[in-house]
Amino acid sequence: MVQTIGIESLLSQHAPSRHLDFKVEVPCPVKNRFQAAYEAFLRKQYETTGRRFYSFVPSMCGEHADVPGTLRDIAAVTSADDLPEVAIDSASGAFTCPAVVDRFVRTGAFQRIHDLSGVPFLNGAEFTDPYGAYNVIAVNPEVLLVDRKALGDRPVPRSIEDLLDPIYTDSICIADSHRAIGTRFLTYIYLTYGEEGLDAIDRTIGTALNGPTVARTAGHTSPAPAAIYMAPWVFAQGAVKPGRLEIVWPSEGALCNPTLLMVRADLSPENQALVDFALSPELGEVFATSNLPSTVPGAPNVLPRGARVQWPGWGHLLDGDQASLDATLMARFGKYHRSNSC
């Protein structure tokens, strides 16, 4: 078999390493639309200013470029000069790992440029980090997808707390990924209800699936069926079947994974356009209409009336406690994990 290598790829591999102007990791369902919006922005920038940006913006899941400057491993960076000037990633991504927090977040390498105080669906103070390094521009909420047929005559759960009730024994499907069991929901249970909560939820969990698999198989007999699925809203929407599968927004607020914008404190003036793009109503609409509610002014509000989001908060994440808790939860609940693609 002959492997074809493009000229551009060869040139990239021999190009001198330099920091990126823009590095992006967004949830898979929005990657393609994000890149389309970014390409439109690039064309306009080049036509009006002649400016080109050195960027890495994947258009599909699992896309990585192992060439100089792409910084696949942000945690390995030791100098702020090598960081992207503008970056977008999830709160569970590399920019919140202990090494990055210690080297760059606590030392003021990033700046706050986005105010959350007027966002109606979240508590702005809780989502504003104490170091002024992270800017929440969108959220990825996790909702309850209820299979009424599988639920039978049991009541429809209306809150996360309801899921601890033994009447739902072996009936709940929690989030999974191709790597390991998801820990966001389990972290919330532990921080809110302690060890007793973990014992209770261990009884009511019956299986674990990733979001795309839930969207494809909820309500079917294979893989192992559940009565209640904890699933990202972006995937649960695709599984809804009126009268059979319905979405319930948790009354205490849907747990979410925030999407973060990081801007270097020494941002070059010529890269301000990237910040403006990241906070633009146009990009906010891309997120929002992909079922990832945007916090940017001018973006449409796509949430159900009265719906709110929550998350465990910055303290646990930035103090380094989350990493050790993740290991504990993965070991304890790893029996539900199944190898799958995202």
DRENTIZA-347659 format. One record per residue: residue in three letters; y, x, z of N, C-alpha, C, O in turn. Coordinates in steps of 0.05 Angstrom, whole numbers, padded with zeros to 5 digits, always signed. Each point is the difference from the previous one (the first is absolute). Example, Ala and Ser with C-alpha at 12.3 -4.5 7.8 and 13.67 -1.06 7.14 Angstrom:
% residues 2
ALA-00114+00264+00156+00024-00018+00000+00024+00018+00000+00000+00021+00013
SER+00021-00028-00027+00024+00016+00001+00022-00015+00014+00022+00010+00004
END
This chain:
% residues 342
MET-00024+00017+00000+00024-00017+00000+00025+00018+00000+00002+00019+00015
VAL+00017-00026-00032+00024+00016-00002+00022-00014+00016+00005-00024-00003
GLN+00007+00039+00021+00022-00011+00017+00027+00005-00014+00006+00023-00007
THR+00009-00044+00003+00026+00002-00013+00022+00005+00021+00002-00015+00020
ILE+00014+00035-00024+00022+00006+00019+00026-00002-00016+00003+00014-00020
GLY+00015-00031+00030+00025-00004-00014+00019+00023+00003-00001+00015+00019
ILE+00018-00012-00039+00020+00022+00001+00018-00003+00024+00007+00020+00013
GLU+00001-00044-00007+00018-00005+00023-00014+00009+00026+00013+00011+00018
SER-00039-00017-00016-00015+00008+00024-00001+00030+00003+00003+00011+00021
LEU-00008+00003-00044-00001+00029+00001+00026+00012+00008+00002+00019+00016
LEU+00020-00030-00027+00027+00010+00007+00005-00005+00030+00012+00017+00013
SER-00020-00040-00003+00005-00007+00028-00014+00020+00018+00010+00008+00021
GLN-00035-00001-00028-00016+00018+00017+00013+00028+00001-00005+00014+00020
HIS+00020-00007-00040+00012+00027+00000+00030-00001+00007+00014+00021-00001
ALA-00004-00045+00007+00028-00002+00007+00005+00011+00028-00018-00002+00017
PRO+00041+00013-00012+00006+00010+00027+00001-00023+00020+00010-00021-00006
SER-00021+00026+00030+00000-00021+00021+00029-00004+00010+00015+00019+00004
ARG-00008-00044+00000+00026-00007+00011-00003-00027+00015-00019-00014-00004
HIS+00039+00008+00020-00003-00025+00015+00005-00023-00019+00014+00002-00020
LEU-00026-00025+00027+00004-00024-00016+00026-00014+00007+00009+00001+00023
ASP+00003-00012-00043+00023-00018+00005-00010-00026+00013+00013-00011+00017
PHE-00035+00001-00027-00010-00027+00007-00030+00000+00001-00013+00007-00020
LYS+00002-00015+00043-00029-00003+00003-00007-00028+00010+00013-00009+00020
VAL-00032-00005-00032-00005-00028+00006-00029-00005+00005-00017+00008-00016
GLU+00011-00022+00037-00027-00012+00005+00005-00028+00010+00011-00004+00022
VAL-00018-00016-00038+00003-00028+00007-00027-00014-00001-00018+00011-00013
PRO+00015-00035+00025-00026-00014-00001-00009-00004-00029+00017-00005-00018
CYS-00043+00007+00014-00011-00002-00027+00010-00024-00017+00006+00003-00023
PRO-00004-00027+00035+00007-00023-00017+00028+00001-00012+00006-00015-00018
VAL+00011+00033+00029+00028+00002-00011+00005+00026-00015+00021+00003-00012
LYS-00041+00014+00010+00004+00026-00013+00010-00002-00029+00019+00012-00008
ASN-00033-00029-00007+00007-00002-00028+00028-00011-00005+00015+00009-00016
ARG-00008-00030+00031+00027-00012-00002+00021+00019+00010+00022+00002-00011
PHE-00028+00013+00032+00019+00020+00010+00006+00021-00021+00023+00006-00005
GLN-00044+00004-00008+00004+00021-00020+00016-00011-00023+00017+00014-00011
ALA-00022-00039+00003+00015-00012-00022+00030-00002+00007+00017+00006-00017
ALA-00011-00014+00042+00028-00001+00009+00012+00028+00000+00024+00003-00007
TYR-00040+00016+00016+00011+00028+00001+00005+00011-00027+00020+00013-00005
GLU-00037-00019-00014+00004+00010-00027+00025-00012-00013+00015+00013-00015
ALA-00010-00039+00021+00024-00013-00010+00025+00014+00013+00020+00004-00014
PHE-00022+00002+00039+00022+00014+00014+00004+00028-00012+00023+00008-00005
LEU-00044+00006-00001+00002+00027-00012+00014-00001-00027+00017+00016-00006
ARG-00025-00036-00011+00013-00002-00026+00030-00005+00002+00016+00012-00014
LYS-00009-00029+00033+00028-00006+00003+00015+00024+00011+00023+00006-00009
GLN-00035+00008+00027+00013+00024+00011+00004+00021-00022+00021+00013-00001
TYR-00041-00009-00015+00002+00021-00021+00021-00008-00021+00015+00017-00009
GLU-00014-00043+00003+00019-00009-00020+00029+00003+00009+00018+00006-00015
THR-00014-00011+00041+00028+00000+00011+00009+00027+00011+00024+00006-00001
THR-00043+00010+00012+00008+00025+00012-00014+00024-00011+00008+00023+00005
GLY-00030-00027-00020-00015+00023-00009-00018+00012+00021-00012+00021-00004
ARG+00011-00034+00028-00015+00011+00022-00030-00006-00002-00008-00022-00007
ARG-00009+00042+00012-00029-00003+00002-00008+00006+00029+00012+00017+00013
PHE-00033-00030-00004-00009+00005+00028-00029+00011-00001-00016-00008-00017
TYR+00010+00025+00036-00026+00011+00003-00015-00018+00020+00006+00001+00024
SER-00024-00018-00033-00011-00020+00017-00030-00003-00003-00012+00009-00020
PHE-00001-00022+00039-00028-00007-00001-00002-00029+00009+00002-00006+00024
VAL-00007-00012-00043-00001-00029+00005-00026-00011-00012+00000-00007-00024
PRO-00022+00006+00039-00026-00009-00011+00002-00029-00009+00013-00016+00012
SER-00028+00010-00034+00000-00028-00010-00027-00014+00006-00003-00023-00007
MET-00016+00037+00019-00026-00012+00006-00011+00012+00026+00008+00022+00008
CYS-00027-00036+00004-00012+00009+00025-00016+00026-00006-00013+00003-00020
GLY+00015+00015+00040-00015+00025-00003+00012+00021-00018-00012+00021-00004
GLU+00035-00027-00007+00012+00019-00019+00014+00022+00015+00018-00005+00016
HIS-00026+00029-00021+00012+00024+00012+00003+00021-00021-00015+00001-00019
ALA+00035+00016+00022+00004+00022-00019-00001+00026+00016+00018+00007+00015
ASP-00040+00007-00019-00004+00025+00015+00013+00023-00015-00014+00019-00009
VAL+00040-00020+00006+00015+00021-00013+00022+00009+00019+00007-00015+00019
PRO+00005+00038-00023+00021+00010+00018+00023-00021+00003+00009-00011-00020
GLY-00001+00007+00045+00023-00017+00004-00006-00029+00007+00018-00014+00009
THR-00042+00005-00013-00005-00028+00005-00004-00006+00030+00002-00023+00008
LEU-00008+00043+00007-00002-00003+00029-00018-00022+00008+00008-00019+00014
ARG-00033+00021-00022-00020-00020+00008-00003+00000+00030-00005-00020+00012
ASP+00007+00044-00001-00004+00003+00029+00026+00006+00014+00008+00023+00004
ILE+00007-00044+00002+00026+00003+00014-00003+00014+00027+00018+00014+00008
ALA-00041-00019+00005-00004+00012+00027+00000+00030-00001+00003+00013+00021
ALA-00009-00001-00045-00001+00029-00002+00027+00013-00004+00002+00025+00000
VAL+00019-00041-00005+00026+00011-00005+00012+00012+00026-00002-00012+00021
THR+00013+00036-00023+00011+00013+00024+00030+00003-00001+00012+00006+00020
SER+00000-00010-00043+00029+00003-00003+00012-00026-00011-00010-00011-00019
ALA+00032+00002+00031+00013-00024-00010+00009+00003-00028+00003-00020-00015
ASP+00003+00044+00006+00008+00005-00028-00021-00008-00020+00007-00005-00023
ASP-00032+00003+00032-00022-00006-00019-00007-00030+00000-00016-00009-00015
LEU+00029-00007+00033-00004-00028+00001+00013-00014-00024+00020+00010-00010
PRO-00031-00033+00001+00015-00016-00019+00027-00008+00011+00002-00006+00024
GLU+00018+00004-00041+00026-00008+00011+00000-00030+00007+00013-00009+00019
VAL-00028-00007-00035-00003-00028+00005-00030-00007-00002-00013+00009-00019
ALA+00002-00024+00038-00028-00006-00001-00005-00028+00010+00015-00011+00017
ILE-00036-00002-00027-00008-00026+00009-00030+00002+00006-00016+00010-00016
ASP+00008-00020+00040-00028+00001+00008-00003-00022+00022+00019-00011+00009
SER-00044+00006-00002-00006-00020+00021+00003+00013+00027-00001+00024+00003
ALA+00004-00042+00017+00002+00010+00028-00026+00013+00009-00001+00014+00020
SER-00021-00020-00034-00025+00012+00007-00006+00024-00018-00023+00010+00000
GLY+00043+00000-00014-00004+00022-00019+00007+00027+00013+00003+00002+00024
ALA-00002+00018-00042+00003+00028+00010+00026+00006+00014+00002+00018+00016
PHE+00019-00033-00023+00027+00006+00011+00002-00007+00030+00019+00008+00013
THR-00039-00021-00002+00001-00006+00029-00022+00015+00015-00005-00005+00024
CYS-00009+00024-00037-00020+00016+00013+00013+00018+00020+00024+00007-00003
PRO-00038+00002+00024+00012+00016+00021+00014+00025-00010+00021+00008+00011
ALA-00032+00006-00031+00012+00025-00010+00027-00006-00012+00019+00015+00005
VAL-00016-00036-00021+00026-00007-00012+00020-00009+00021+00023+00007-00001
VAL-00033-00023+00020+00018-00010+00021+00011+00024+00016+00025+00001+00004
ASP-00041+00018+00003+00009+00023+00016+00018+00018-00015+00021+00009+00010
ARG-00028-00003-00035+00016+00019-00016+00026-00011-00011+00020+00014-00001
PHE-00021-00040-00007+00023-00010-00015+00014-00024+00012+00024-00002-00001
VAL-00040-00017+00012+00012-00024+00011+00016+00005+00025+00023-00008+00002
ARG-00035+00023+00017+00014+00006+00025+00023+00019-00004+00018+00002+00017
THR-00018+00013-00039+00021+00020-00004+00022-00010-00019+00018+00015-00007
GLY-00019-00041-00001+00022-00011-00015+00000+00006-00030+00021+00001-00012
ALA-00044+00003+00000-00001+00007-00028+00005-00024-00018+00007+00002-00023
PHE-00011-00027+00034+00005-00024-00015+00023-00016+00012+00008+00005+00023
GLN+00002-00024-00038+00023-00016+00009-00005-00030-00002-00015-00009-00018
ARG+00028-00006+00036-00001-00030-00002+00022-00009-00019+00023+00007+00003
ILE-00031-00024-00022+00020-00010-00019-00003-00030-00005+00014-00011-00018
HIS-00031-00002+00034-00005-00029-00005+00000-00015+00027-00014+00008+00019
ASP+00030-00029-00018+00003-00016+00025-00018-00025-00002+00001-00015-00019
LEU-00017+00012+00040-00019-00022+00001+00009-00024+00017-00014-00019+00003
SER+00038+00021+00007+00009-00020+00020+00002-00028-00012-00002-00020+00015
GLY+00006+00017-00041+00003-00026-00011-00025-00011-00014+00001-00021-00013
VAL-00024+00034+00016-00024-00009-00013-00012-00023+00016-00006+00004+00024
PRO+00002-00028-00036-00008-00023+00016-00029-00001+00009-00006-00015+00019
PHE-00012+00030-00032-00028-00004+00006-00012+00022+00019-00024+00001+00004
LEU+00042+00016+00007-00010+00020+00018+00021+00007+00021+00024-00006-00004
ASN-00032+00019+00025+00018+00009+00021+00011+00028-00009-00015+00019+00001
GLY+00040-00018-00009+00011+00024-00011-00002+00024+00019-00004+00022-00009
ALA+00009-00028+00035-00001+00022+00019-00028+00012+00003-00003+00024+00002
GLU-00018-00041-00004-00027+00010+00003-00009+00017-00025-00017+00017+00003
PHE+00029-00023-00026-00008+00013-00024+00018+00024-00007-00004+00013-00020
THR+00024-00008+00037+00018+00022-00004-00009+00023+00018-00001-00002+00024
ASP-00006+00025-00037-00012+00021+00016+00020+00016+00016+00024+00001-00008
PRO-00032+00010+00031+00019+00013+00018+00012+00026-00010+00020+00010+00010
TYR-00032+00002-00031+00010+00026-00010+00018-00004-00024+00012+00020-00009
GLY-00009-00044-00001+00017-00004-00024-00011+00013-00025+00016+00008-00017
ALA-00042-00006+00015-00013+00013-00023-00012-00018-00020-00001+00006-00024
TYR-00007-00030+00033-00015-00018-00018+00016-00025-00005+00012-00012+00018
ASN-00013+00003-00043+00014-00025-00008-00020-00019-00011-00012+00004-00021
VAL+00008-00027+00035-00020-00020-00009+00012-00016-00022+00020-00014+00004
ILE-00032+00016-00028+00011-00015-00023-00017-00023-00009+00009-00017-00015
ALA-00034+00015+00025-00018-00022-00006-00022+00000+00021-00003+00019+00015
VAL-00012-00041-00014-00022-00001+00019-00024-00012-00015+00002-00016-00018
ASN-00026+00024+00028-00025-00010-00011-00014-00016+00021-00015+00011+00017
PRO+00019-00038-00016-00011-00016+00023-00029-00006-00004-00011-00001-00022
GLU-00003-00002+00045-00028-00008+00001-00002-00028+00012+00010-00005+00022
VAL-00022-00013-00036-00002-00028+00008-00029-00008+00005-00018+00015-00005
LEU+00015-00040+00014-00027-00011+00003-00006-00017-00025+00015-00017-00007
LEU-00038+00023-00005-00010-00016-00022-00024-00015+00011-00020+00012+00007
VAL+00022-00039-00005-00020-00016+00013-00017-00015-00020+00010-00014-00018
ASP-00036+00017+00021-00020-00015-00017-00008-00024+00016-00016+00001+00018
ARG+00027-00024-00025-00004-00025+00015-00030-00008+00000-00010-00011+00020
LYS-00004+00016-00042-00028-00008-00001-00016+00017+00020-00017-00010+00015
ALA+00022+00036-00015-00015+00018+00018+00009-00004+00029-00016+00004+00019
LEU+00041-00013-00015+00010-00005+00027-00014-00025+00013-00003-00001+00024
GLY-00004-00018-00041-00014-00024+00011+00019-00017+00016+00023-00005-00007
ASP-00033-00004+00030+00016-00018+00017+00016+00016+00021+00012-00012+00018
ARG-00012+00038-00020+00017+00016+00018+00029-00002-00007+00006-00003-00024
PRO+00013+00006+00043+00028-00002-00007+00010+00023-00017-00010+00022+00003
VAL+00029-00027-00020+00013+00021-00016+00016+00017+00019+00018-00010+00014
PRO-00023+00037-00014+00017+00017+00017+00028+00001-00010+00006+00000-00024
ARG+00013+00000+00043+00028+00000-00007+00014+00026+00009+00024+00004-00007
SER-00037+00013+00021+00012+00024+00011-00021+00023+00000-00024-00005-00003
ILE+00033+00029+00006-00018+00022+00003-00015-00002+00026-00024+00006+00001
GLU+00037-00016+00020-00014-00004+00026-00023-00019-00002-00021+00004+00013
ASP+00023-00024-00030-00022-00019-00004-00026+00014-00008-00022-00009+00006
LEU+00025+00032-00020-00024+00013-00011-00018+00012+00021-00022+00008-00005
LEU+00033-00006+00030-00016+00011+00022-00019-00021+00012-00018+00006+00016
ASP+00021-00031-00024-00016-00022+00011-00029+00002-00009-00005+00004-00024
PRO-00014-00005+00042-00028+00003-00007-00011-00021-00019-00022+00003-00011
ILE+00037-00025+00007-00010-00020-00020+00000+00012-00028-00013-00011-00018
TYR+00027+00034+00014+00000+00013-00026-00019+00024-00001+00003+00017-00017
THR-00023-00016+00034-00019+00022+00001-00012+00005-00028-00010-00019-00013
ASP+00011+00044+00005-00012+00009-00026+00013-00014-00024-00013-00002-00021
SER+00037-00008+00023+00013-00016-00021+00024+00013-00013+00010-00011-00019
ILE-00002+00035+00029+00025+00011-00010-00005+00025-00017-00017+00017+00007
CYS+00031-00015-00029-00001+00024-00017+00027+00015+00004+00021-00011-00004
ILE-00023+00036+00012+00024+00016+00004+00004+00019-00024-00018+00003-00017
ALA+00041+00011+00017+00007+00017-00023-00017+00025+00000-00007+00012+00021
ASP+00000-00003-00045-00015+00024-00004+00013+00015-00024+00017-00011-00013
SER-00025+00036+00009+00009+00015-00024-00024+00016-00010-00021-00001+00012
HIS+00026+00016-00033-00022+00016-00010-00005+00024+00017-00020+00014-00003
ARG+00038-00008+00023-00003+00023+00017-00012-00007+00027-00018+00013+00010
ALA+00029-00034+00003-00008-00006+00027+00009-00028+00008+00015-00013-00015
ILE-00024+00004+00038+00008-00026+00010+00031+00000+00004+00011+00020+00009
GLY+00002-00042-00015+00029-00002+00005+00005-00002+00029-00015-00013+00015
THR+00037+00026-00005+00005+00000+00028+00025-00014+00009+00006-00002+00024
ARG+00010-00009-00043+00026-00012+00008-00005-00025+00018+00012-00002+00021
PHE-00030-00015-00030-00006-00024+00016-00013+00007+00027+00008-00011+00020
LEU-00026+00030-00021-00014+00008+00025+00020+00014+00019-00002-00003+00024
THR+00021+00018-00035+00020+00013+00017+00017-00022+00014+00005+00002+00024
TYR+00002-00022-00039+00016-00022+00012-00016-00013+00023+00011-00006+00021
ILE-00036+00000-00027-00017-00012+00021-00001+00017+00025+00003-00010+00022
TYR-00007+00036-00026-00001+00018+00023+00026+00001+00016+00000-00002+00024
LEU+00022+00006-00039+00026+00002+00014+00008-00026+00013+00015+00001+00020
THR-00024-00023-00030+00008-00026+00011-00019-00011+00021+00009-00011+00020
TYR-00035+00015-00024-00020-00012+00017-00019+00020+00014-00017-00008+00016
GLY+00021+00034-00022-00016+00021+00013-00029+00000-00007-00008-00011-00021
GLU-00008+00023+00038-00029+00002-00005-00013-00027-00002-00019-00004-00015
GLU+00028-00015+00031-00012-00027-00001+00004-00012-00027-00017-00014-00010
GLY+00040+00019-00002+00006-00010-00026-00019+00012-00021-00009-00014-00018
LEU+00005+00040+00020-00018+00014-00019-00029-00011+00003-00014-00004-00020
ASP+00006-00001+00045-00027-00011+00004-00002-00028-00012-00020-00007-00013
ALA+00041-00009+00016+00000-00027-00011+00000+00000-00030-00015-00015-00013
ILE+00031+00032+00001+00001+00001-00030-00025+00011-00012-00007-00006-00022
ASP-00006+00024+00037-00025+00011-00010-00022-00022-00002-00017+00002-00017
ARG+00019-00022+00034-00018-00022-00001+00006-00019-00024-00018-00011-00012
THR+00044+00008+00006+00007-00019-00021+00000+00012-00028-00001-00015-00019
ILE+00002+00041+00017-00001+00013-00026-00029-00002-00011-00019+00004+00015
GLY+00017-00011-00040-00026-00001-00013-00003+00020-00022-00023+00008-00007
THR+00045+00000-00006-00001+00018-00022+00028+00012-00005+00019-00007+00014
ALA-00018+00024-00034+00026+00013-00007+00000+00003-00031-00020+00009-00011
LEU+00043-00015-00001+00003+00002-00029+00028+00010-00006+00018-00005+00015
ASN-00015+00018-00038+00028+00007-00008+00012-00024-00015-00013-00019-00007
GLY+00040+00021+00004+00015-00023-00012-00010-00009-00027-00004-00024-00003
PRO+00000+00042-00016-00009-00009-00027-00027-00015+00002-00005-00019-00015
THR-00013+00029+00032-00026-00013+00003+00003-00028+00012-00014-00018-00008
VAL+00032+00015+00027+00005-00026+00011+00010-00019-00021-00009-00023-00002
ALA+00028+00032-00015+00011-00016-00021-00022-00010-00020+00001-00022-00010
ARG-00021+00040+00005-00021-00007-00019-00022-00017+00012-00012-00016-00014
THR+00006+00020+00039-00025-00011+00011+00003-00020+00022-00020-00013+00007
ALA+00043+00010+00005+00003-00020+00022-00009-00027-00009+00007-00010-00022
GLY-00023-00003+00039-00011-00026-00007-00027+00001-00014-00013-00020-00005
HIS+00004+00045-00003-00026+00003-00012-00021+00009+00021+00007+00005+00023
THR-00031-00003-00032-00022+00007+00019-00005+00030+00002-00014+00009+00018
SER+00026+00007-00037-00004+00029+00001+00026+00013-00008+00013-00008-00019
PRO-00005+00030+00033-00014+00011+00024+00001-00019+00023+00009-00023-00003
ALA-00017+00032+00027-00003-00017+00023+00024-00018+00003+00022+00010+00003
PRO-00026-00037-00003+00023-00018+00002+00012-00001+00028-00013+00008+00019
ALA+00038-00016-00018+00014-00004+00026+00014-00026-00001+00003-00013-00021
ALA+00006+00004+00045+00015-00025+00001+00030+00007+00001+00016-00017-00009
ILE-00009+00041+00018+00028+00008+00003+00003+00029-00010-00014+00017+00010
TYR+00032-00013-00028+00004+00027-00011+00028+00010+00008+00019-00014-00003
MET-00018+00038+00015+00026+00013+00004+00005+00016-00026-00014+00019-00005
ALA+00034-00026-00010+00004+00012-00026+00029+00003-00007+00016-00017+00009
PRO-00008+00037-00023+00028+00002-00009+00008-00024-00016-00016-00011-00016
TRP+00040+00001+00021+00010-00024-00013-00002+00003-00031-00006-00019-00014
VAL+00012+00043+00004+00000+00005-00028-00027-00006-00012-00002-00008-00024
PHE-00020+00012+00039-00027-00005-00010-00009-00029+00007-00014-00013-00016
ALA+00021+00004+00040-00008-00026+00008+00010-00022-00018-00013-00020-00005
GLN+00037+00024-00006+00012-00019-00018-00018-00006-00024-00002-00022-00010
GLY-00012+00043+00001-00018-00003-00023-00026-00013+00006-00015-00007-00018
ALA+00009+00002+00044-00025-00012+00007+00003-00029+00007-00020-00014+00004
VAL+00044+00004-00001+00005-00028+00009-00014-00020-00019+00003+00001-00024
LYS-00017-00020+00036-00012-00022-00014+00006-00025+00016-00011-00004+00021
PRO+00030-00013-00031+00008-00023+00016-00023-00017+00009-00019-00007-00015
GLY+00020+00001+00041-00022-00016+00013-00023+00016+00009-00018-00010+00014
ARG+00017+00036-00021-00023+00017+00008+00010+00025+00013-00007+00005+00023
LEU+00023+00011-00037+00011+00025+00011+00030-00002+00002+00014-00004-00019
GLU-00004+00006+00044+00028-00003+00004+00011+00023+00017-00014+00012+00016
ILE+00040-00006-00020+00013+00021+00015+00013-00011+00025+00014-00021-00001
VAL-00018+00034+00023+00014-00006+00025+00017+00024+00009-00011+00022+00003
TRP+00037-00027+00000+00017+00021+00009+00000+00001+00031+00007-00020+00012
PRO-00016+00042+00000-00002+00001+00029+00026-00008+00014+00022+00009-00007
SER-00025-00026+00027+00024-00011+00013+00017+00021+00014+00024-00003+00003
GLU-00037+00025+00007+00015+00021+00014+00011+00020-00020+00013+00020+00008
GLY-00017-00024-00034+00009+00018-00021-00023+00015-00012-00019+00009+00014
ALA+00020-00005-00040-00022+00014-00014+00003+00030+00005+00022+00011-00002
LEU-00044+00002+00008+00001+00029+00002+00006+00012-00028-00009-00012-00020
CYS+00023+00034+00019+00007+00011-00026+00000+00030+00000+00001+00013+00021
ASN-00002-00002-00045+00003+00029-00004+00027+00003-00015+00001-00007-00023
PRO+00019+00018+00036+00026+00004-00013-00001+00020-00023-00015+00020+00002
THR+00030-00025-00022+00005+00020-00021+00026+00014+00006+00021-00012+00004
LEU-00022+00039-00003+00023+00016+00010+00014+00015-00022-00013+00010-00019
LEU+00039-00007+00021+00016+00017-00017+00010+00023+00018+00012-00004+00021
MET-00018+00029-00031+00009+00024+00014+00021+00014-00018-00006+00005-00023
VAL+00029+00001+00034+00021+00014-00015+00008+00025+00016+00007-00001+00023
ARG-00009+00024-00036+00007+00025+00013+00029-00001+00009+00018-00010-00014
ALA-00013+00022+00037+00027+00001+00011+00019+00016-00018+00024-00005-00001
ASP-00035+00024-00014+00016+00016-00018-00003-00009-00029-00001+00016-00019
LEU+00000-00042+00015-00003-00012-00026+00020+00011-00020+00024+00001+00006
SER-00033+00008-00029+00018+00009-00021+00016-00023-00012-00012-00021-00005
PRO+00038+00024+00000+00015-00023-00011-00012-00011-00025+00002-00024-00004
GLU-00013+00041-00013-00011-00010-00025-00026-00017+00004-00009-00013-00019
ASN-00002+00014+00043-00024-00017+00006+00007-00026+00015-00018-00015+00007
GLN+00044+00010-00003+00008-00025+00013-00010-00024-00016-00006-00021+00011
ALA+00005+00024-00037-00009-00022-00017-00028-00009+00007-00007-00023-00003
LEU-00010+00042+00012-00027-00007+00008+00000-00018+00025-00016-00019+00002
VAL+00034+00025+00016+00002-00017+00024+00010-00027-00007-00010-00021+00009
ASP+00030+00020-00027+00011-00026-00009-00022-00017-00014-00001-00024+00004
PHE-00016+00038-00019-00022-00014-00013-00020-00011+00021-00008-00023-00002
ALA+00001+00039+00022-00019-00009+00020+00010-00023+00017-00016-00016+00010
LEU+00043+00013-00008+00012-00021+00016+00012-00022-00018+00015-00017+00010
SER-00022+00017-00035+00012-00019-00019-00013-00028+00003-00024-00001+00006
PRO+00039-00021-00011-00012-00026+00000-00022-00003-00021-00019-00015+00004
GLU+00022+00030-00026-00020-00001-00021-00027+00010+00010-00021-00013-00005
LEU+00021+00036+00019-00026+00010+00011-00009-00018+00023-00024-00004+00003
GLY+00043-00006+00012-00007-00019+00022-00015-00024-00011-00018-00010+00012
GLU+00027+00001-00036-00014-00023-00012-00028+00007-00009-00018-00017+00002
VAL+00015+00041-00012-00027+00009-00008-00019-00001+00024-00022-00010-00002
PHE+00031+00021+00025-00017-00002+00024-00005-00029+00008-00022-00008+00004
ALA+00044-00007-00001-00002-00027+00010-00018-00018-00017-00017-00015+00011
THR+00020+00016-00037-00016-00017-00017-00028+00011-00004-00016-00012-00014
SER+00010+00035+00026-00027+00010+00001-00013-00007+00027-00020+00012+00008
ASN+00033-00030+00007-00009-00008+00027+00002+00022+00021-00016+00002+00018
LEU+00035+00016-00022+00007+00021+00019+00029-00005+00008+00018+00012-00012
PRO-00012-00029+00031+00028-00008+00006+00018+00024+00003-00006+00020+00014
SER+00029-00022-00026+00020+00022-00001+00022-00005+00021+00008-00023+00005
THR+00001+00045+00007+00022-00002+00020+00027+00006-00013+00020+00001+00014
VAL-00020+00003-00040+00025+00008-00014+00018-00024-00006-00010-00020-00010
PRO+00036+00022+00016+00018-00023-00006-00002-00007-00029+00001+00017-00018
GLY-00002-00043+00012-00001-00009-00028-00028-00006-00010-00003-00012-00021
ALA-00017+00022+00035-00028-00005-00008-00007-00028+00008+00009-00010+00021
PRO-00026-00004-00037-00007-00028+00007-00017-00001+00025-00016+00018+00006
ASN+00019-00039+00010-00016-00005+00024-00025-00016-00009+00003-00024-00007
VAL-00026+00036+00006-00024-00013-00010-00018-00010+00022-00022-00011-00006
LEU+00030+00015+00031-00018-00008+00022+00000-00030+00005+00020-00013-00006
PRO-00041+00002+00017+00000-00028+00008+00021-00004+00021+00008+00018+00015
ARG+00002-00043-00013+00021-00006+00019-00009+00007+00029-00021-00008+00009
GLY+00038+00023+00004-00005+00008+00028-00019+00023+00004-00004+00009+00022
ALA-00007+00002-00044-00019+00022+00003+00014+00026+00007+00022+00006-00009
ARG-00035+00009+00027+00011+00025+00009-00022+00021+00000-00024-00006-00002
VAL+00032+00032+00003-00019+00022+00001+00004+00016+00025+00022+00000+00012
GLN-00042+00015-00004+00001+00018+00023-00018+00023-00005-00015+00001-00019
TRP+00018+00019+00037-00019+00023-00001+00001+00014+00027+00018-00005+00016
PRO-00038+00023-00011-00001+00013+00027+00025+00016+00007+00005+00004+00024
GLY+00010+00005-00043+00025+00014+00006-00001+00030-00004-00021+00011-00005
TRP+00045+00001+00008+00003+00029-00006-00012+00017+00022-00011+00022-00005
GLY+00014-00030+00031-00007+00017+00022-00029+00011-00002-00004+00024+00001
HIS-00014-00042-00005-00028+00007-00001-00006+00018-00024-00016+00019+00002
LEU+00030-00024-00024-00005+00016-00024+00012+00027+00002-00013+00020-00006
LEU+00039-00018+00013+00014+00026+00000-00007+00018+00023+00005+00024-00001
ASP-00016-00036+00023-00007+00017+00023-00027+00013-00005-00009+00016+00017
GLY-00004-00022-00039-00026+00013-00006-00024-00014+00011-00022+00009-00003
ASP+00026-00032+00018-00022-00014+00012-00017-00015-00020-00024-00004+00004
GLN+00036-00004-00027-00015-00016-00019-00024+00016-00012-00021-00012-00004
ALA+00025+00037-00001-00021+00016-00013-00025+00000+00018-00022-00003-00010
SER+00025+00008+00036-00023+00000+00017-00012-00028+00004-00024-00003+00001
LEU+00041-00017+00000-00010-00027+00002-00015-00008-00025-00021-00013+00001
ASP+00031+00021-00025-00014-00006-00025-00029+00011+00001-00018-00014-00008
ALA+00015+00039+00018-00026+00012+00001-00019-00016+00018-00023-00004-00006
THR+00034-00005+00029-00016-00016+00019-00008-00026-00012-00023-00009+00002
LEU+00042-00005-00015-00006-00026-00012-00019+00002-00023-00017-00017-00004
MET+00020+00038-00013-00018+00004-00022-00029+00004+00009-00019-00010-00012
ALA+00016+00026+00034-00026+00005+00011-00012-00026+00012-00024-00005-00004
ARG+00041-00010+00017-00010-00024+00014-00007-00023-00020-00019-00014+00004
PHE+00036+00012-00024-00003-00023-00019-00011+00009-00027+00000-00016-00019
GLY-00008+00041+00017-00009+00011-00026-00025-00014-00010-00007+00002-00024
LYS-00007-00016+00041-00024-00015-00008+00006-00021-00021-00018-00009-00014
TYR+00043+00000+00013+00008-00020-00019+00009+00011-00027+00002-00014-00020
HIS+00002+00040+00019+00010+00013-00024-00022+00001-00022-00023+00005+00006
ARG+00032-00010-00030-00018+00003-00023+00014+00016-00022+00024-00004-00004
SER-00038+00022-00009+00013+00016-00021+00007-00019-00023-00016-00015-00009
ASN+00041+00016+00001+00009-00016-00022+00025+00013-00013+00012+00018+00012
SER-00005-00028-00035+00024+00010-00014+00023-00018+00008-00004-00023+00007
CYS+00028+00034-00009+00023-00017+00008+00010-00017-00024+00019-00015+00003
END
